[in-house]
Amino acid sequence: MKTEIVTTLKRQATKILAELHKTKEAVLITEHGKPSAYLVDADAYDMMQERMRILEGIARGERAVLENRVHTHAQARRKMKKWLN
């Protein structure tokens, strides 16, 4: 991952964005020597967001199993019958 200070980003934004689009490598922006933000390609960001939605769904399912909030196939069919017909 590439690292740039915020001043460089201000002065060379077009160049940094062009390289980002070319390499698809995220850029860590620092302020006063500390991480401040990540600059990522829009497609990569969208993909990360989709992965997060999927992982959140899996986590909800795992919680449901642990809390015994599950149904058998037959129970689910009965509950969903109005939408399945």
N, C-alpha and C positions, 0 to 999 in steps of 0.2 A: 504494500500500500504506500502510496506517495503521501508525503506530508508537506504542507505549505503554510507559511504564516499568513495571517489575515491581510497584512499590508501587501504581500505579493499577490494575493487574490484580487485586491482592489486595483492594483496596477496592471495585472496581466490576466484579467478574467477571461477574455476571449481566447488567449493562448491556452490557459488551463482547461477551459471547456473543450476546446478542439482536441487536446490530448486525451481528455477524459472520454470523449466520444470515440476516439480512435482505439484506445487501449481497453476501455470498459473498466479500468482500475479505479476504485474509489480513492478520493483524496481527503485526507484528514486535515482540517483547518485548525490551526492553533492560535491562541491569543495569549500573550505574555508567557509563552512556553507551555501552556496547558491546552489539552484538547478542547475544542469549542464546538465543532460541527463536522459532519461528513458530507462531502459532495459526491453524489453518485449519479450515474446515468439513469434517466427516467425509466427506461425499460427494466433495468435492474431493480429499481425501487418498486415498481409495480409488481415484479415477480416476488420480491421479498414480502410485500403486503399480502399477496395471495397465499404464500406459504404460511404466513402468520395466521390467516383466517383458517386454513386447514388444520394447523397445529392447535388452535383454540378449540376447534370442533372436536378434535381427538381428545383434548383435555376434558371437555365437557362430558364426552362419552365415558371416559375413564372415571370421572367423578360420579356419574350416574350408576356405574357398575359398583363402585365402592359403597355408595349409599343405597344400594339395592333398589334403585329406581329403574328397573328393567322389566320388559315384558317378553313372554314367549312369542313365538311366531304366530300361534293361533290367537293369542290376546291382541297382538298388534293388528292382525287382519280384521278382527272384530271392531277394534277402535277406528280403523281406517276405512271400513267398508263403505261409508257414505262417500268417500273420495275415490274409491277404487271402482265403483260401478258407474 
